[in-house]
Amino acid sequence: YGHSNQLRQARAMGDYLIVGVHTDEEIAKHKGPPVFTQEERYKMVQAIKWVDEIAPGAPYVTTLETLDKYNCDFCVHGDDITLTIDGKDTYEEVKTAGRYRECKRTQGVSTTDLVGRMLLMTKAHHSNIDEDLDYRKHTDNFGKGPKGHSPWTGVSQFLQTSQKIIQFASGKEPQPGDTIIYVAGAFDLFHTGHVDFLEKVHQLAEKPYIIAGLHFDQEVNRYKGKNYPIMNIHERTLSVLACRYASEVVIGAPYAVTADLLDHFRVTLVCHGMTEVVPDKDGSDPYEEPKRRGIFQLVDSGSNLTTDLIVQRIIKNRLEFEARNQKKEAKELAVLEAMKRLEEEKH
């Protein structure tokens, strides 16, 4: 959702947004192993509602040649610093030519931070119990270099505001003739599996209006266990809202799809993926009511990607990811020190 927010801001600066997505090889060379494959990343970026087109296999260093190739007036990047493997600013050429704009980085999130949460798969994340001091100890150390806290890679807490939700929400109400479809789940670490599912649901009607019910963190933890969800309810809300197939989100939806909920939203169809449906606290089927009404449908997304699988990828590459974070940390410190020196020289 940090990436989505950057793309939202970029789209607001112009009329047509083309997003360059790097190959796995290019990322591995400059940053370390990517979490998702390039095909997964192409699909994810294309599914974000502010994106008009993607440029697959975009070079890591943005040149004027690339901008001209896609007929772009300028390029946009966040206000954090990106450097090549040999420490050069990747946007130097377009900055010099005056074809560069900057947008604000989303406070409280980074890929590095989410990787950190996945590497700390302990249950203490969702409880008030002080027993797991190991978790807290790691949280304090993760993303900090020898010189204290990094402004970019530190584990941080995302703070939700109504303004952010308004910026992400479509604000469109269902129109006469729309098929109102309800789906529910955790939608944790929003990924291509979710995109494939929502796209398939979207194809079920001529004029679909998809409402996604997101369960509260405690509820997700009840049926997923371990340290799930990785992302809190606010982060998951923005991730789903950024997807072009979702029209509305119910924040903290009840686990059981009740008659009240179906009547309130005038739901015509309720869909669920091929994943296991865990019974409610009282042992009942959460989809009992839509099934009774004959409006329940199972949808096969055709994707086998799950949040669990993503976490397994991270853990498998744990050492590489930790090395990547240390490298990023050292780079940031070097840049900050250089900036500090420049400031001192000015004075």
Solvent accessible surface area in square Angstrom, and as a share of the most:
residue,aa,sasa,rsa
1,Y,26,0.10
2,G,16,0.15
3,H,125,0.56
4,S,7,0.05
5,N,6,0.03
6,Q,42,0.19
7,L,24,0.12
8,R,39,0.14
9,Q,32,0.14
10,A,10,0.08
11,R,71,0.26
12,A,87,0.67
13,M,71,0.32
14,G,36,0.35
15,D,125,0.65
16,Y,132,0.50
17,L,22,0.11
18,I,37,0.19
19,V,20,0.11
20,G,40,0.39
21,V,11,0.06
22,H,46,0.20
23,T,38,0.22
24,D,42,0.22
25,E,142,0.64
26,E,41,0.18
27,I,19,0.10
28,A,52,0.41
29,K,112,0.48
30,H,15,0.06
31,K,83,0.35
32,G,11,0.11
33,P,20,0.12
34,P,30,0.19
35,V,19,0.11
36,F,44,0.19
37,T,59,0.34
38,Q,52,0.23
39,E,116,0.52
40,E,29,0.13
41,R,33,0.12
42,Y,28,0.11
43,K,89,0.38
44,M,33,0.15
45,V,24,0.14
46,Q,70,0.31
47,A,5,0.04
48,I,18,0.09
49,K,52,0.22
50,W,39,0.14
51,V,3,0.02
52,D,54,0.28
53,E,63,0.28
54,I,27,0.14
55,A,3,0.02
56,P,76,0.48
57,G,36,0.35
58,A,12,0.09
59,P,59,0.37
60,Y,19,0.07
61,V,57,0.33
62,T,20,0.12
63,T,37,0.22
64,L,49,0.25
65,E,139,0.63
66,T,26,0.15
67,L,10,0.05
68,D,87,0.45
69,K,152,0.64
70,Y,57,0.22
71,N,139,0.71
72,C,31,0.19
73,D,116,0.60
74,F,48,0.20
75,C,17,0.10
76,V,33,0.19
77,H,28,0.13
78,G,0,0.00
79,D,52,0.27
80,D,40,0.21
81,I,65,0.33
82,T,33,0.19
83,L,23,0.11
84,T,10,0.06
85,I,95,0.48
86,D,104,0.54
87,G,44,0.42
88,K,123,0.52
89,D,44,0.23
90,T,3,0.01
91,Y,32,0.12
92,E,99,0.44
93,E,77,0.35
94,V,0,0.00
95,K,85,0.36
96,T,120,0.70
97,A,49,0.38
98,G,55,0.53
99,R,57,0.21
100,Y,37,0.14
101,R,105,0.38
102,E,94,0.42
103,C,7,0.04
104,K,143,0.61
105,R,46,0.17
106,T,12,0.07
107,Q,147,0.65
108,G,12,0.11
109,V,11,0.06
110,S,16,0.10
111,T,50,0.29
112,T,0,0.00
113,D,0,0.00
114,L,29,0.14
115,V,2,0.01
116,G,0,0.00
117,R,22,0.08
118,M,7,0.03
119,L,12,0.06
120,L,13,0.06
121,M,47,0.21
122,T,34,0.20
123,K,115,0.49
124,A,11,0.08
125,H,60,0.27
126,H,41,0.18
127,S,41,0.26
128,N,153,0.79
129,I,95,0.48
130,D,99,0.51
131,E,137,0.61
132,D,33,0.17
133,L,119,0.59
134,D,71,0.37
135,Y,30,0.11
136,R,95,0.35
137,K,117,0.50
138,H,64,0.28
139,T,35,0.20
140,D,80,0.41
141,N,93,0.48
142,F,29,0.12
143,G,13,0.13
144,K,88,0.37
145,G,15,0.15
146,P,133,0.83
147,K,144,0.61
148,G,36,0.34
149,H,106,0.47
150,S,3,0.02
151,P,81,0.51
152,W,45,0.16
153,T,0,0.00
154,G,6,0.06
155,V,35,0.20
156,S,47,0.30
157,Q,118,0.52
158,F,10,0.04
159,L,141,0.70
160,Q,38,0.17
161,T,76,0.44
162,S,83,0.54
163,Q,103,0.46
164,K,37,0.16
165,I,44,0.22
166,I,119,0.61
167,Q,59,0.26
168,F,0,0.00
169,A,35,0.27
170,S,45,0.29
171,G,71,0.68
172,K,145,0.62
173,E,130,0.58
174,P,41,0.26
175,Q,103,0.46
176,P,123,0.78
177,G,68,0.65
178,D,31,0.16
179,T,39,0.23
180,I,12,0.06
181,I,0,0.00
182,Y,0,0.00
183,V,0,0.00
184,A,16,0.12
185,G,15,0.15
186,A,13,0.10
187,F,12,0.05
188,D,2,0.01
189,L,12,0.06
190,F,23,0.10
191,H,4,0.02
192,T,7,0.04
193,G,10,0.09
194,H,29,0.13
195,V,3,0.01
196,D,20,0.10
197,F,22,0.09
198,L,0,0.00
199,E,55,0.25
200,K,84,0.36
201,V,0,0.00
202,H,61,0.27
203,Q,118,0.52
204,L,71,0.35
205,A,22,0.17
206,E,173,0.78
207,K,97,0.41
208,P,26,0.16
209,Y,16,0.06
210,I,1,0.00
211,I,4,0.02
212,A,0,0.00
213,G,0,0.00
214,L,0,0.00
215,H,7,0.03
216,F,108,0.45
217,D,20,0.10
218,Q,134,0.60
219,E,28,0.12
220,V,0,0.00
221,N,18,0.09
222,R,83,0.30
223,Y,43,0.16
224,K,71,0.30
225,G,20,0.19
226,K,127,0.54
227,N,1,0.01
228,Y,3,0.01
229,P,0,0.00
230,I,0,0.00
231,M,6,0.03
232,N,27,0.14
233,I,13,0.07
234,H,71,0.32
235,E,0,0.00
236,R,0,0.00
237,T,0,0.00
238,L,0,0.00
239,S,8,0.05
240,V,0,0.00
241,L,5,0.03
242,A,3,0.02
243,C,2,0.01
244,R,92,0.34
245,Y,37,0.14
246,A,7,0.05
247,S,25,0.16
248,E,67,0.30
249,V,14,0.08
250,V,27,0.16
251,I,75,0.38
252,G,18,0.17
253,A,5,0.04
254,P,64,0.40
255,Y,24,0.09
256,A,28,0.21
257,V,4,0.02
258,T,54,0.32
259,A,39,0.30
260,D,115,0.60
261,L,14,0.07
262,L,2,0.01
263,D,86,0.44
264,H,134,0.60
265,F,55,0.23
266,R,161,0.59
267,V,14,0.08
268,T,78,0.45
269,L,31,0.16
270,V,0,0.00
271,C,1,0.00
272,H,23,0.10
273,G,15,0.14
274,M,121,0.54
275,T,90,0.52
276,E,145,0.65
277,V,52,0.30
278,V,39,0.22
279,P,68,0.43
280,D,29,0.15
281,K,150,0.64
282,D,117,0.61
283,G,54,0.52
284,S,38,0.25
285,D,53,0.28
286,P,4,0.03
287,Y,12,0.04
288,E,106,0.47
289,E,32,0.14
290,P,0,0.00
291,K,99,0.42
292,R,175,0.64
293,R,86,0.31
294,G,65,0.63
295,I,33,0.17
296,F,45,0.19
297,Q,70,0.31
298,L,99,0.49
299,V,10,0.05
300,D,87,0.45
301,S,19,0.12
302,G,69,0.66
303,S,37,0.24
304,N,130,0.67
305,L,14,0.07
306,T,55,0.32
307,T,9,0.05
308,D,51,0.26
309,L,67,0.33
310,I,2,0.01
311,V,6,0.04
312,Q,106,0.47
313,R,62,0.22
314,I,0,0.00
315,I,84,0.43
316,K,173,0.73
317,N,35,0.18
318,R,84,0.31
319,L,145,0.72
320,E,96,0.43
321,F,1,0.01
322,E,51,0.23
323,A,56,0.44
324,R,22,0.08
325,N,10,0.05
326,Q,128,0.57
327,K,96,0.40
328,K,66,0.28
329,E,10,0.05
330,A,61,0.47
331,K,49,0.21
332,E,15,0.07
333,L,38,0.19
334,A,60,0.46
335,V,24,0.14
336,L,58,0.29
337,E,68,0.30
338,A,37,0.28
339,M,95,0.42
340,K,132,0.56
341,R,138,0.50
342,L,107,0.53
343,E,81,0.36
344,E,108,0.49
345,E,132,0.59
346,K,155,0.66
347,H,180,0.81
